[in-house]
Amino acid sequence: MICATEFVCTINESSNSAVFRCSDGHYYVVTFQGITDRSASLGTKFLTCKLASSIGLPTPDVEVVAVEQGLIDHSDGLISVSPWLQMFSDAKDFHGTTRKKVALQCGSRYLVEPRDGKLFDYFPETALSRVGNLNVFAGALAFDLWMKRAGARQTVFCRSSHDTLYNAAFLYHGWEPRKCDPMGCAFDPARVAMYRHKAVYQDISEWCDFEPFLSRVGAVNSRILEGIAGQIPAIWCDGCNWVSPFLRELRKRQEIVRPLLSRFLFANPDIFPNWSDTELVANVRDRESVRYEIDNMSELAVM
């Protein structure tokens, strides 16, 4: 755990996130326990980011950040731009005294120091040749199938001042564990999260292109899962035990990531024009009759 030492700026007026400098000397985008958002969304974000990092996917380092109420109270820009934080600032105890407590929030470390590089949340397709790690998009597909992530694959591109190429990194957000899926919709492996420019997948031609990420997903054991989950503050669990069912779900899904990838490749041939596995179609058709365990999971146990 680290401590916030200096407020820098807010993200936008409607966000429950702000940029702080922390005790380790780095800058973090700190997501607060919101008024409308459940605290458990911080826990799911923390767990997802740590797991992505554990298999080698580029993603911002996440840490538990202790933010003193006094720092919030004396950060005028933070209170004025994000009025909902005033509710915490004005909270009083039973003596009528304003509470000065330390709240545990979730912080995502800046991928590059603000004065030492560039970061973009959009990169034109014509400039993808300037990205040095396009192979990680294949790994993100395997990871998102494991985590049951749908929707758009949110990606940022960064470059430090001494680098010539940009590197892609993936952003993961939290969700309410009581919902059936992170996106609140039925999951279909053919609709797994994908990046907007499908050209990043065109060089995927065989199973080895998903390595080492696919093997690393299968190698994540209970000790690793429980070790990461043990870092989640109890206050982020909202008084319910969502962590244990979630970990059991992930362990079961490890066995079917490769079959789900097969179904995904079969459903999107235009996105993978260079795929050379001639046995894929036959294998997928054989599997269509199989009811994967994930199709029958309890809604409560799924993200």
C-alpha beads as a LAMMPS data file, in Angstrom:
LAMMPS data file: protein, C-alpha beads

303 atoms
302 bonds

1 atom types
1 bond types

-500.0 500.0 xlo xhi
-500.0 500.0 ylo yhi
-500.0 500.0 zlo zhi

Masses

1 110.0

Atoms # bond

1 1 1 0.000 0.000 0.000
2 1 1 1.142 3.521 -0.796
3 1 1 -0.086 6.960 0.307
4 1 1 -1.305 9.888 -1.756
5 1 1 0.856 12.915 -1.002
6 1 1 -0.188 15.554 -3.559
7 1 1 -3.339 16.241 -5.564
8 1 1 -2.558 17.068 -9.198
9 1 1 -5.811 17.318 -11.148
10 1 1 -9.153 15.675 -11.787
11 1 1 -9.886 13.553 -14.861
12 1 1 -13.185 15.248 -15.767
13 1 1 -16.159 16.781 -13.998
14 1 1 -18.264 13.621 -13.930
15 1 1 -15.490 11.225 -12.985
16 1 1 -14.792 9.739 -9.574
17 1 1 -11.083 9.627 -10.439
18 1 1 -8.259 12.103 -9.933
19 1 1 -4.500 12.216 -10.434
20 1 1 -2.291 12.148 -7.345
21 1 1 1.402 11.948 -6.707
22 1 1 2.060 9.183 -4.214
23 1 1 4.630 8.220 -1.620
24 1 1 6.641 6.114 -4.089
25 1 1 7.266 9.220 -6.200
26 1 1 5.035 8.174 -9.095
27 1 1 1.761 9.564 -10.428
28 1 1 -1.458 7.558 -10.152
29 1 1 -4.992 7.870 -11.452
30 1 1 -6.888 7.175 -8.240
31 1 1 -10.440 5.827 -8.468
32 1 1 -12.523 6.676 -5.417
33 1 1 -15.238 4.659 -3.788
34 1 1 -18.132 6.482 -5.383
35 1 1 -21.557 7.431 -4.184
36 1 1 -23.354 5.474 -6.886
37 1 1 -20.616 2.949 -7.737
38 1 1 -20.201 0.011 -5.392
39 1 1 -16.849 -0.339 -3.639
40 1 1 -16.608 -3.883 -5.020
41 1 1 -15.858 -2.411 -8.460
42 1 1 -12.487 -1.338 -7.046
43 1 1 -11.827 -4.927 -6.033
44 1 1 -12.677 -6.373 -9.441
45 1 1 -10.532 -3.739 -11.152
46 1 1 -7.610 -4.464 -8.835
47 1 1 -7.875 -8.228 -9.347
48 1 1 -8.226 -8.003 -13.139
49 1 1 -5.253 -5.663 -13.548
50 1 1 -3.031 -7.771 -11.302
51 1 1 -3.926 -10.950 -13.202
52 1 1 -3.310 -9.281 -16.575
53 1 1 0.088 -8.143 -15.364
54 1 1 0.876 -11.616 -13.977
55 1 1 0.640 -13.197 -17.443
56 1 1 2.748 -10.460 -19.014
57 1 1 0.118 -8.213 -20.567
58 1 1 1.050 -4.519 -20.531
59 1 1 -1.301 -2.732 -18.176
60 1 1 -0.818 0.027 -15.583
61 1 1 0.419 -1.161 -12.206
62 1 1 -2.384 -0.941 -9.657
63 1 1 -1.921 -0.282 -5.964
64 1 1 -4.044 0.261 -2.898
65 1 1 -3.712 3.993 -2.242
66 1 1 -4.401 5.517 1.160
67 1 1 -5.921 8.990 0.758
68 1 1 -6.240 11.039 3.920
69 1 1 -9.386 13.072 4.287
70 1 1 -7.224 16.059 5.135
71 1 1 -5.626 15.927 1.696
72 1 1 -9.067 15.933 0.080
73 1 1 -10.207 18.817 2.297
74 1 1 -7.218 20.945 1.307
75 1 1 -7.401 20.186 -2.401
76 1 1 -9.787 22.915 -3.547
77 1 1 -9.707 21.884 -7.174
78 1 1 -10.725 18.366 -6.261
79 1 1 -13.744 19.402 -4.182
80 1 1 -14.957 22.114 -6.549
81 1 1 -14.755 19.965 -9.683
82 1 1 -16.055 16.799 -8.008
83 1 1 -18.717 18.018 -5.551
84 1 1 -19.685 14.491 -4.511
85 1 1 -16.383 14.274 -2.605
86 1 1 -17.743 17.045 -0.373
87 1 1 -20.083 14.443 1.088
88 1 1 -17.046 12.681 2.522
89 1 1 -15.469 15.961 3.579
90 1 1 -18.622 17.072 5.402
91 1 1 -19.248 13.726 7.117
92 1 1 -19.253 14.075 10.902
93 1 1 -19.028 11.629 13.733
94 1 1 -21.511 11.403 16.619
95 1 1 -19.674 14.220 18.444
96 1 1 -20.383 16.546 15.511
97 1 1 -16.718 16.644 14.581
98 1 1 -15.700 16.359 10.945
99 1 1 -14.044 13.009 10.382
100 1 1 -10.429 12.980 9.287
101 1 1 -10.076 9.409 8.116
102 1 1 -7.836 7.520 5.749
103 1 1 -9.772 5.935 2.876
104 1 1 -8.349 3.123 0.770
105 1 1 -8.754 3.757 -2.945
106 1 1 -7.509 2.052 -6.123
107 1 1 -4.675 3.722 -8.005
108 1 1 -3.400 3.011 -11.537
109 1 1 0.152 4.150 -12.094
110 1 1 0.942 6.402 -15.036
111 1 1 2.506 4.356 -17.824
112 1 1 4.971 7.158 -18.546
113 1 1 5.979 10.056 -16.388
114 1 1 4.044 13.177 -17.496
115 1 1 7.225 15.078 -18.364
116 1 1 9.037 12.111 -19.890
117 1 1 6.809 10.783 -22.641
118 1 1 3.582 10.756 -24.581
119 1 1 0.375 8.781 -24.137
120 1 1 -2.612 8.559 -26.492
121 1 1 -5.966 6.819 -26.104
122 1 1 -6.384 6.709 -29.893
123 1 1 -3.900 5.598 -32.525
124 1 1 -4.659 5.757 -36.281
125 1 1 -4.645 2.460 -38.134
126 1 1 -2.209 3.870 -40.696
127 1 1 0.364 4.398 -37.932
128 1 1 0.240 0.909 -36.372
129 1 1 3.667 0.157 -37.869
130 1 1 5.014 2.495 -35.182
131 1 1 3.748 0.178 -32.414
132 1 1 6.415 -2.223 -31.217
133 1 1 4.312 -4.798 -29.348
134 1 1 1.328 -5.642 -31.556
135 1 1 1.701 -9.288 -30.502
136 1 1 0.109 -8.480 -27.145
137 1 1 -3.308 -8.081 -28.777
138 1 1 -3.411 -11.857 -29.278
139 1 1 -2.676 -12.288 -25.583
140 1 1 -5.428 -9.851 -24.681
141 1 1 -7.921 -11.982 -26.634
142 1 1 -7.033 -15.055 -24.585
143 1 1 -7.159 -13.096 -21.339
144 1 1 -10.502 -11.443 -22.124
145 1 1 -12.027 -14.825 -22.959
146 1 1 -10.772 -16.113 -19.625
147 1 1 -12.158 -13.100 -17.778
148 1 1 -15.390 -13.093 -19.808
149 1 1 -14.929 -9.544 -21.027
150 1 1 -17.191 -8.228 -23.782
151 1 1 -17.378 -4.831 -25.465
152 1 1 -14.470 -2.797 -26.839
153 1 1 -10.876 -3.486 -25.863
154 1 1 -9.748 -0.186 -24.373
155 1 1 -6.147 0.461 -25.293
156 1 1 -3.667 3.291 -24.843
157 1 1 -0.364 3.856 -26.618
158 1 1 2.648 5.308 -24.869
159 1 1 6.247 6.181 -25.607
160 1 1 8.949 7.506 -23.339
161 1 1 11.272 10.224 -24.565
162 1 1 14.135 7.781 -25.244
163 1 1 12.030 5.263 -27.235
164 1 1 11.431 5.320 -30.984
165 1 1 8.345 3.056 -31.034
166 1 1 5.081 3.234 -29.123
167 1 1 3.840 0.408 -26.945
168 1 1 0.227 -0.635 -26.500
169 1 1 -1.167 -1.113 -22.987
170 1 1 -4.600 -2.292 -21.911
171 1 1 -6.976 -0.672 -19.444
172 1 1 -9.303 -2.728 -17.279
173 1 1 -12.201 -1.329 -15.303
174 1 1 -14.129 -2.707 -12.380
175 1 1 -17.714 -3.904 -12.363
176 1 1 -20.416 -4.911 -9.909
177 1 1 -19.825 -8.637 -9.124
178 1 1 -23.530 -9.327 -8.595
179 1 1 -24.212 -8.732 -12.293
180 1 1 -24.129 -11.670 -14.678
181 1 1 -21.312 -10.170 -16.749
182 1 1 -18.988 -7.148 -16.618
183 1 1 -21.020 -5.567 -19.411
184 1 1 -24.346 -6.792 -17.994
185 1 1 -25.131 -8.912 -21.081
186 1 1 -25.072 -12.598 -21.974
187 1 1 -21.579 -13.680 -22.949
188 1 1 -20.822 -15.023 -26.389
189 1 1 -17.190 -15.965 -27.129
190 1 1 -17.659 -14.612 -30.646
191 1 1 -18.228 -11.163 -29.093
192 1 1 -15.195 -10.997 -26.829
193 1 1 -13.583 -7.591 -26.362
194 1 1 -11.686 -6.486 -29.461
195 1 1 -9.721 -3.412 -30.414
196 1 1 -11.354 -1.030 -32.899
197 1 1 -8.676 -1.470 -35.581
198 1 1 -8.849 -5.138 -36.552
199 1 1 -5.533 -4.833 -38.413
200 1 1 -3.786 -5.594 -35.118
201 1 1 -4.964 -9.210 -35.490
202 1 1 -4.089 -9.822 -39.143
203 1 1 -0.682 -11.396 -38.419
204 1 1 -2.164 -14.075 -36.137
205 1 1 -1.750 -17.240 -38.211
206 1 1 -1.224 -20.128 -35.779
207 1 1 -1.600 -21.111 -32.145
208 1 1 1.946 -20.116 -31.242
209 1 1 0.973 -16.503 -31.934
210 1 1 -1.102 -16.607 -28.737
211 1 1 1.978 -17.546 -26.742
212 1 1 3.285 -17.095 -24.149
213 1 1 0.020 -15.622 -22.886
214 1 1 -2.236 -18.622 -23.544
215 1 1 0.066 -20.961 -21.606
216 1 1 0.416 -18.441 -18.807
217 1 1 -3.353 -18.243 -18.378
218 1 1 -3.403 -21.992 -17.854
219 1 1 -0.479 -21.785 -15.436
220 1 1 -2.161 -19.387 -13.005
221 1 1 -2.750 -21.572 -9.949
222 1 1 -4.786 -21.158 -6.785
223 1 1 -1.795 -19.804 -4.879
224 1 1 -1.375 -16.937 -7.347
225 1 1 -5.112 -16.171 -7.402
226 1 1 -5.426 -16.232 -3.616
227 1 1 -2.261 -14.172 -3.231
228 1 1 -3.678 -11.374 -5.380
229 1 1 -7.129 -11.622 -3.812
230 1 1 -5.533 -11.374 -0.367
231 1 1 -4.348 -7.850 -1.223
232 1 1 -7.913 -6.598 -1.735
233 1 1 -9.056 -4.502 1.265
234 1 1 -12.105 -5.896 3.027
235 1 1 -13.922 -2.575 2.560
236 1 1 -13.930 -3.194 -1.212
237 1 1 -15.999 -6.342 -0.778
238 1 1 -19.210 -4.481 0.162
239 1 1 -19.916 -6.960 2.921
240 1 1 -20.435 -9.879 0.520
241 1 1 -18.181 -12.784 -0.359
242 1 1 -17.825 -12.313 -4.121
243 1 1 -14.102 -13.102 -4.188
244 1 1 -14.200 -16.865 -3.532
245 1 1 -16.916 -17.632 -6.131
246 1 1 -15.057 -15.448 -8.625
247 1 1 -11.785 -17.334 -8.090
248 1 1 -13.553 -20.684 -8.472
249 1 1 -15.073 -19.423 -11.716
250 1 1 -11.660 -18.433 -13.070
251 1 1 -10.173 -21.836 -12.219
252 1 1 -12.965 -23.607 -14.129
253 1 1 -12.636 -21.312 -17.123
254 1 1 -8.908 -21.972 -17.505
255 1 1 -9.668 -25.360 -19.070
256 1 1 -11.831 -23.927 -21.850
257 1 1 -9.924 -20.828 -22.957
258 1 1 -8.396 -22.625 -25.942
259 1 1 -11.756 -24.115 -27.101
260 1 1 -13.337 -20.678 -26.722
261 1 1 -10.545 -19.195 -28.814
262 1 1 -11.306 -21.808 -31.491
263 1 1 -14.946 -20.771 -31.522
264 1 1 -13.926 -17.136 -31.697
265 1 1 -11.554 -17.693 -34.627
266 1 1 -14.180 -19.732 -36.448
267 1 1 -16.791 -16.991 -35.959
268 1 1 -14.498 -14.206 -37.254
269 1 1 -12.605 -15.475 -40.326
270 1 1 -12.406 -12.012 -41.901
271 1 1 -10.469 -10.695 -38.918
272 1 1 -7.857 -13.458 -39.160
273 1 1 -7.164 -13.738 -42.928
274 1 1 -3.802 -15.453 -42.395
275 1 1 -4.977 -18.181 -40.028
276 1 1 -3.465 -21.439 -41.275
277 1 1 -4.936 -24.088 -38.964
278 1 1 -6.834 -26.275 -41.441
279 1 1 -8.205 -28.459 -38.648
280 1 1 -9.894 -25.551 -36.888
281 1 1 -13.251 -25.790 -38.708
282 1 1 -13.579 -29.519 -38.037
283 1 1 -12.545 -29.112 -34.403
284 1 1 -15.036 -26.316 -33.799
285 1 1 -17.887 -28.243 -35.420
286 1 1 -17.097 -31.210 -33.202
287 1 1 -17.213 -28.968 -30.154
288 1 1 -20.492 -27.289 -31.066
289 1 1 -22.356 -30.206 -29.492
290 1 1 -20.497 -29.790 -26.210
291 1 1 -22.154 -27.802 -23.444
292 1 1 -19.264 -26.032 -21.816
293 1 1 -19.502 -25.645 -18.092
294 1 1 -19.380 -21.896 -18.474
295 1 1 -22.691 -21.898 -20.327
296 1 1 -24.424 -23.199 -17.215
297 1 1 -22.693 -21.130 -14.547
298 1 1 -24.768 -19.522 -11.846
299 1 1 -25.203 -15.796 -12.380
300 1 1 -24.015 -15.120 -8.851
301 1 1 -20.760 -16.932 -9.433
302 1 1 -19.951 -15.159 -12.677
303 1 1 -18.377 -11.711 -12.601

Bonds

1 1 1 2
2 1 2 3
3 1 3 4
4 1 4 5
5 1 5 6
6 1 6 7
7 1 7 8
8 1 8 9
9 1 9 10
10 1 10 11
11 1 11 12
12 1 12 13
13 1 13 14
14 1 14 15
15 1 15 16
16 1 16 17
17 1 17 18
18 1 18 19
19 1 19 20
20 1 20 21
21 1 21 22
22 1 22 23
23 1 23 24
24 1 24 25
25 1 25 26
26 1 26 27
27 1 27 28
28 1 28 29
29 1 29 30
30 1 30 31
31 1 31 32
32 1 32 33
33 1 33 34
34 1 34 35
35 1 35 36
36 1 36 37
37 1 37 38
38 1 38 39
39 1 39 40
40 1 40 41
41 1 41 42
42 1 42 43
43 1 43 44
44 1 44 45
45 1 45 46
46 1 46 47
47 1 47 48
48 1 48 49
49 1 49 50
50 1 50 51
51 1 51 52
52 1 52 53
53 1 53 54
54 1 54 55
55 1 55 56
56 1 56 57
57 1 57 58
58 1 58 59
59 1 59 60
60 1 60 61
61 1 61 62
62 1 62 63
63 1 63 64
64 1 64 65
65 1 65 66
66 1 66 67
67 1 67 68
68 1 68 69
69 1 69 70
70 1 70 71
71 1 71 72
72 1 72 73
73 1 73 74
74 1 74 75
75 1 75 76
76 1 76 77
77 1 77 78
78 1 78 79
79 1 79 80
80 1 80 81
81 1 81 82
82 1 82 83
83 1 83 84
84 1 84 85
85 1 85 86
86 1 86 87
87 1 87 88
88 1 88 89
89 1 89 90
90 1 90 91
91 1 91 92
92 1 92 93
93 1 93 94
94 1 94 95
95 1 95 96
96 1 96 97
97 1 97 98
98 1 98 99
99 1 99 100
100 1 100 101
101 1 101 102
102 1 102 103
103 1 103 104
104 1 104 105
105 1 105 106
106 1 106 107
107 1 107 108
108 1 108 109
109 1 109 110
110 1 110 111
111 1 111 112
112 1 112 113
113 1 113 114
114 1 114 115
115 1 115 116
116 1 116 117
117 1 117 118
118 1 118 119
119 1 119 120
120 1 120 121
121 1 121 122
122 1 122 123
123 1 123 124
124 1 124 125
125 1 125 126
126 1 126 127
127 1 127 128
128 1 128 129
129 1 129 130
130 1 130 131
131 1 131 132
132 1 132 133
133 1 133 134
134 1 134 135
135 1 135 136
136 1 136 137
137 1 137 138
138 1 138 139
139 1 139 140
140 1 140 141
141 1 141 142
142 1 142 143
143 1 143 144
144 1 144 145
145 1 145 146
146 1 146 147
147 1 147 148
148 1 148 149
149 1 149 150
150 1 150 151
151 1 151 152
152 1 152 153
153 1 153 154
154 1 154 155
155 1 155 156
156 1 156 157
157 1 157 158
158 1 158 159
159 1 159 160
160 1 160 161
161 1 161 162
162 1 162 163
163 1 163 164
164 1 164 165
165 1 165 166
166 1 166 167
167 1 167 168
168 1 168 169
169 1 169 170
170 1 170 171
171 1 171 172
172 1 172 173
173 1 173 174
174 1 174 175
175 1 175 176
176 1 176 177
177 1 177 178
178 1 178 179
179 1 179 180
180 1 180 181
181 1 181 182
182 1 182 183
183 1 183 184
184 1 184 185
185 1 185 186
186 1 186 187
187 1 187 188
188 1 188 189
189 1 189 190
190 1 190 191
191 1 191 192
192 1 192 193
193 1 193 194
194 1 194 195
195 1 195 196
196 1 196 197
197 1 197 198
198 1 198 199
199 1 199 200
200 1 200 201
201 1 201 202
202 1 202 203
203 1 203 204
204 1 204 205
205 1 205 206
206 1 206 207
207 1 207 208
208 1 208 209
209 1 209 210
210 1 210 211
211 1 211 212
212 1 212 213
213 1 213 214
214 1 214 215
215 1 215 216
216 1 216 217
217 1 217 218
218 1 218 219
219 1 219 220
220 1 220 221
221 1 221 222
222 1 222 223
223 1 223 224
224 1 224 225
225 1 225 226
226 1 226 227
227 1 227 228
228 1 228 229
229 1 229 230
230 1 230 231
231 1 231 232
232 1 232 233
233 1 233 234
234 1 234 235
235 1 235 236
236 1 236 237
237 1 237 238
238 1 238 239
239 1 239 240
240 1 240 241
241 1 241 242
242 1 242 243
243 1 243 244
244 1 244 245
245 1 245 246
246 1 246 247
247 1 247 248
248 1 248 249
249 1 249 250
250 1 250 251
251 1 251 252
252 1 252 253
253 1 253 254
254 1 254 255
255 1 255 256
256 1 256 257
257 1 257 258
258 1 258 259
259 1 259 260
260 1 260 261
261 1 261 262
262 1 262 263
263 1 263 264
264 1 264 265
265 1 265 266
266 1 266 267
267 1 267 268
268 1 268 269
269 1 269 270
270 1 270 271
271 1 271 272
272 1 272 273
273 1 273 274
274 1 274 275
275 1 275 276
276 1 276 277
277 1 277 278
278 1 278 279
279 1 279 280
280 1 280 281
281 1 281 282
282 1 282 283
283 1 283 284
284 1 284 285
285 1 285 286
286 1 286 287
287 1 287 288
288 1 288 289
289 1 289 290
290 1 290 291
291 1 291 292
292 1 292 293
293 1 293 294
294 1 294 295
295 1 295 296
296 1 296 297
297 1 297 298
298 1 298 299
299 1 299 300
300 1 300 301
301 1 301 302
302 1 302 303
